[in-house]
């Protein structure tokens, strides 16, 4: 993987056959999928609340946040738990892939075709196109609206 001291670590995961990456610094843990408890009046994309190690965590659907149709849960589904100063939340993904190392300066931010805070750009790594996400900005804003 060509790890160097100046590289940043990113977690790659799959949603609807597309590869996404997120900086690991805000990732608290990864847990097996459990169906969250529905919350009336929740913001779009938020599926509900899940009790994780005695702590209530708001759970978002990666598919819904990206405008991808829902499918039935599978055994490969995981919930990535994020810990930000403004809030903690979980993101449901179809599967978790690998840790990759690259520098944030290598992200192609010109490919961003949306006004969303979620998609930051793309990155080519090991002959794969990876979509770079920043879940913190978008999800923490949605948590505050809720």
C-alpha positions in Angstrom: 0.0 0.0 0.0 3.0 2.3 0.0 2.5 3.7 3.5 4.6 6.8 4.3 4.7 9.0 7.4 2.9 11.8 5.6 0.0 9.7 4.3 -3.4 9.8 5.9 -5.4 6.7 6.6 -8.8 6.3 5.0 -11.5 3.6 5.5 -12.9 2.3 2.2 -16.5 0.9 2.1 -19.1 -0.1 -0.4 -22.5 1.3 -1.0 -24.5 0.1 -4.0 -21.3 -1.3 -5.8 -19.5 2.0 -5.5 -16.3 2.5 -3.4 -16.3 5.3 -0.9 -13.6 6.4 1.5 -13.7 8.5 4.7 -10.8 9.8 6.9 -10.4 7.4 9.9 -9.7 10.2 12.4 -13.4 10.6 13.2 -14.3 6.9 13.0 -14.9 5.5 16.5 -15.7 1.9 15.5 -17.5 -0.5 13.1 -20.3 -2.7 14.3 -22.5 -5.4 12.8 -25.8 -4.1 11.4 -28.8 -4.0 13.7 -32.1 -2.5 12.7 -32.4 0.9 14.4 -35.4 1.9 16.4 -37.5 4.2 14.3 -37.9 7.8 15.5 -41.0 9.8 14.5 -40.2 13.1 12.8 -36.6 12.1 12.0 -34.7 14.0 9.3 -34.4 12.5 5.8 -31.7 9.8 5.7 -31.9 9.1 9.5 -33.3 5.7 10.1 -33.6 5.9 13.8 -31.7 5.3 17.1 -29.6 2.3 18.1 -28.3 1.5 21.6 -24.5 0.9 21.1 -22.7 -0.1 24.3 -25.3 1.6 26.4 -25.2 4.9 24.4 -28.0 6.1 22.1 -26.7 6.7 18.6 -28.5 8.3 15.6 -28.2 6.0 12.6 -28.2 7.3 9.0 -28.6 5.3 5.8 -25.6 5.7 3.5 -27.9 4.8 0.6 -30.5 7.5 1.4 -27.9 10.2 2.0 -26.5 9.5 -1.5 -29.9 9.2 -3.1 -29.6 5.5 -3.8 -32.7 3.2 -3.5 -33.0 1.1 -0.4 -32.5 -2.7 -0.5 -33.0 -5.5 2.0 -30.3 -5.7 4.7 -27.6 -8.3 4.2 -25.1 -10.1 6.4 -22.3 -7.9 5.0 -24.0 -4.6 6.1 -22.0 -2.7 8.8 -22.6 0.5 10.8 -19.6 2.8 10.9 -19.7 4.9 14.1 -18.4 8.4 13.9 -17.4 10.6 16.8 -17.3 14.4 16.2 -17.2 17.2 18.8 -20.7 18.2 17.7 -22.2 14.7 17.9 -21.9 11.0 17.4 -23.8 9.0 14.7 -23.7 5.8 12.7 -23.7 5.3 9.0 -25.1 2.1 7.4 -22.9 0.8 4.5 -23.3 -2.3 2.4 -19.8 -3.6 3.4 -16.5 -2.4 4.8 -13.5 -2.9 2.5 -9.9 -2.0 3.6 -7.8 0.8 5.0 -6.0 2.8 2.4 -3.2 5.4 2.7 -3.1 8.6 0.6 -2.8 12.3 1.1 -5.7 14.6 1.1 -3.9 16.8 -1.5 -4.3 13.9 -3.9 -8.1 14.2 -3.9 -9.6 15.5 -7.2 -12.0 18.0 -5.9 -13.0 19.2 -9.5 -15.1 16.1 -10.0 -17.6 17.2 -7.4 -21.0 17.7 -9.2 -23.1 18.4 -6.2 -23.7 21.1 -3.6 -23.7 18.5 -0.9 -21.3 18.7 2.0 -21.1 14.9 1.8 -19.1 14.3 -1.4 -15.7 15.9 -1.3 -14.2 14.6 -4.6 -12.7 11.4 -6.0 -9.4 9.5 -5.6 -7.8 6.9 -7.8 -6.1 4.2 -5.7 -4.9 0.7 -6.9 -6.7 1.2 -10.2 -10.0 1.9 -8.4 -12.1 5.1 -8.3 -13.0 6.0 -4.8 -15.5 8.7 -3.8 -14.3 10.8 -0.9 -17.0 11.5 1.7 -17.0 13.8 4.7 -19.9 12.5 6.7 -19.3 14.9 9.6 -20.4 18.2 8.1 -23.6 16.8 6.6 -24.7 14.4 9.4 -24.0 16.7 12.3 -26.0 19.4 10.5 -28.9 17.0 10.1 -28.6 16.0 13.8 -28.9 19.6 14.9 -32.0 20.1 12.7 -33.6 17.1 14.4 
